[in-house]
């Protein structure tokens, strides 16, 4: 998948570069889809809230939410497995139960859980791909929502049913919804990756178009300057 990690990584990056050269950087591996907002949304709560989303490689998902207004931090990591197996080499085997995921800390007075879901399904990934996303294959790249409350689960389940009924995608949504049992931050070199490596072929072809789609489809939620993990740590 990634140009720095093994033969499979190099092949994926090379394939991405070839496709990017032929098609231009404005075309992504997973095209954005215009979808309606949630009919059901969370009640406004006080304090910073947490949402956890998995949708393929966490580089792009993190990048999307770092460019989203109301998000105070978006951290790449692993969810679905144990703490002992929460490392990139192990998760990459696809045998740990983990998915590459992003923990989104957000201010519900500035953005709702329902709006985060709309962005997640619309531009962050393709929710109809089973155990894969673009060039990446395996259960670690699955589409999944890890909920932190019964309210989140109810809203996510209702939204999936709403979108499937509206047939806004060309295939049924395969996103799994279940309670978050643990989130484990990924290694430091994975954090802020999209911003730090914008010319890396994988990023240029698969992920930068997601940022452009966010800007186009969600102009009031779009932040030109991303909220980076490094900057959040520096202010704490």
C-alpha positions in Angstrom: 0.0 0.0 0.0 2.6 2.5 1.0 5.8 3.3 -0.8 8.0 2.8 2.2 6.8 -0.6 3.5 7.7 -3.7 1.5 7.2 -5.1 -2.0 3.4 -4.9 -2.0 3.6 -1.3 -0.9 5.9 -0.4 -3.7 3.7 -2.1 -6.3 0.6 -0.2 -5.0 2.4 3.1 -5.1 3.7 2.5 -8.6 0.2 1.5 -9.8 -1.1 4.7 -8.2 1.5 6.8 -9.9 0.7 5.3 -13.3 -3.0 5.9 -12.9 -2.5 9.3 -11.5 -0.3 10.3 -14.5 -2.9 9.0 -16.9 -6.0 10.4 -15.3 -4.8 13.5 -13.5 -4.8 14.3 -9.8 -8.5 15.4 -9.7 -9.8 11.8 -10.1 -9.7 9.6 -7.0 -9.7 5.9 -6.6 -13.0 6.2 -4.7 -15.2 8.9 -6.2 -17.2 11.2 -3.8 -21.0 10.8 -3.8 -23.6 13.5 -3.1 -25.8 12.2 -0.3 -28.6 13.7 1.9 -27.9 14.6 5.5 -29.0 12.3 8.3 -32.7 12.4 9.2 -31.7 11.5 12.8 -29.0 13.3 14.6 -27.5 13.5 18.0 -28.7 15.9 20.7 -26.3 18.7 21.3 -24.0 17.8 24.2 -21.6 19.8 26.2 -17.9 19.2 26.0 -15.7 17.5 23.3 -17.2 14.3 21.9 -15.5 11.3 20.3 -16.3 9.4 17.1 -14.2 6.6 15.5 -14.4 5.8 11.8 -12.6 3.2 9.7 -12.6 3.5 5.9 -9.5 2.0 4.3 -6.0 3.6 4.8 -6.1 5.9 7.7 -4.0 8.5 6.0 -6.9 9.8 3.8 -9.6 9.5 6.5 -7.5 11.4 8.9 -6.8 14.1 6.3 -10.4 14.6 5.5 -11.4 15.1 9.2 -8.3 17.3 9.8 -9.8 19.7 7.2 -13.2 19.6 8.8 -14.4 22.5 10.9 -15.4 21.6 14.5 -12.9 18.7 14.7 -10.4 19.5 17.4 -8.2 16.4 16.7 -8.1 13.5 14.3 -5.8 10.7 15.3 -4.8 7.7 13.2 -4.8 4.4 14.9 -6.3 0.9 15.3 -9.7 -0.4 16.5 -11.3 -3.8 16.7 -8.5 -5.8 18.2 -6.4 -6.0 21.3 -3.8 -3.6 22.7 -1.1 -6.2 22.3 -1.6 -6.5 18.5 -2.1 -2.7 17.8 1.0 -2.1 15.7 1.4 -1.5 12.0 3.4 -4.6 11.2 0.8 -6.9 13.0 -2.3 -5.1 11.8 -1.0 -5.2 8.2 -1.2 -9.0 8.3 -5.0 -8.8 8.4 -5.2 -11.3 11.3 -5.5 -9.1 14.4 -9.2 -8.0 14.1 -8.0 -4.4 14.0 -9.1 -1.9 11.3 -7.1 1.1 10.4 -9.2 3.8 12.0 -9.4 7.5 13.0 -10.4 8.8 16.3 -12.2 12.1 15.8 -12.5 14.5 18.7 -15.1 17.1 17.9 -17.1 20.0 19.3 -20.8 19.2 19.0 -21.6 22.9 19.2 -19.7 23.4 15.9 -20.4 20.1 14.1 -22.8 17.3 14.8 -22.3 13.6 14.7 -24.7 13.3 11.8 -22.6 15.8 9.8 -19.5 13.8 10.5 -21.3 10.7 9.2 -22.4 12.5 6.1 -18.8 13.5 5.3 -17.5 10.0 6.2 -19.9 8.3 3.8 -19.7 10.9 1.1 -16.0 11.8 0.6 -13.8 9.9 3.1 -14.3 6.5 1.6 -16.5 4.2 -0.5 -18.8 2.3 2.0 -19.8 -0.3 -0.6 -16.4 -2.0 -0.7 -16.1 -5.1 1.4 -12.8 -5.6 3.3 -10.9 -3.3 0.9 -10.7 0.3 -0.2 -9.2 1.3 -3.6 -5.9 -0.5 -4.0 -5.8 -1.9 -0.4 -7.3 -5.2 0.4 -7.9 -7.1 3.7 -10.1 -6.8 6.7 -7.8 -4.1 8.2 -9.1 -1.8 5.4 -12.8 -2.5 6.1 -15.5 0.1 6.4 -16.6 0.3 10.1 -18.0 2.7 12.6 -17.0 2.2 16.2 -19.6 3.8 18.4 -19.0 5.3 21.8 -22.7 5.4 22.9 -26.0 3.9 22.1 -27.1 7.2 20.6 -24.3 7.0 18.1 -25.1 3.4 17.1 -28.8 4.3 16.7 -27.9 7.3 14.4 -25.4 5.3 12.4 -27.7 2.4 11.8 -30.6 4.7 10.9 -28.4 6.6 8.4 -27.2 3.4 6.7 -30.8 2.3 6.3 -31.8 5.8 5.0 -29.0 5.8 2.4 -29.7 2.2 1.3 -33.4 3.0 0.9 -32.5 6.1 -1.2 -30.2 4.0 -3.4 -27.6 6.8 -3.5 -24.8 4.3 -4.0 -24.6 1.7 -6.8 -24.4 -1.2 -4.3 -25.5 -1.8 -0.7 -23.5 -0.3 2.1 -21.3 -2.9 3.9 -20.2 -0.7 6.8 -20.3 -2.5 10.1 -21.5 -0.6 13.2 -20.4 -1.8 16.6 -19.3 -0.5 20.0 -15.7 0.8 20.5 -13.8 -1.5 22.8 -10.5 0.2 22.5 -8.7 2.7 20.3 -4.9 2.6 20.0 -2.9 5.4 18.4 -0.8 4.5 15.4 2.9 5.1 15.2 4.1 8.7 15.0 5.2 8.4 11.4 1.6 7.7 10.3 0.2 10.9 11.9 -0.4 14.0 9.7 0.8 11.9 6.8 -1.3 13.5 4.1 -0.1 17.0 5.0 3.5 15.9 5.3 3.7 13.9 2.1 1.4 15.6 -0.5 3.5 14.4 -3.5 3.7 10.8 -2.5 2.0 8.9 -5.3 -0.5 7.1 -3.1 -1.5 10.3 -1.4 -1.7 12.3 -4.7 -3.9 9.8 -6.4 -6.1 8.3 -3.6 -6.3 11.0 -0.9 -5.8 14.6 -2.1 -8.9 14.3 -4.3 -10.9 13.6 -1.1 -9.8 16.9 0.3 -10.9 18.6 -2.9 -14.2 16.8 -2.7 -14.7 18.0 0.9 -14.1 21.5 -0.2 -16.5 21.3 -3.0 -19.4 19.3 -1.4 -19.1 20.7 2.2 -17.8 24.3 1.8 -19.1 25.5 5.1 -17.4 22.6 6.9 -14.1 22.8 5.0 -11.0 24.1 6.6 -8.2 25.2 4.3 -5.6 24.8 7.1 -5.8 21.3 8.7 -5.9 20.7 12.4 -2.8 18.6 12.8 -1.9 16.1 15.5 1.5 17.8 15.9 -0.1 21.2 16.5 -2.6 19.8 19.0 0.2 18.2 21.0 2.2 21.4 20.9 -0.6 23.4 22.5 -1.2 20.8 25.3 
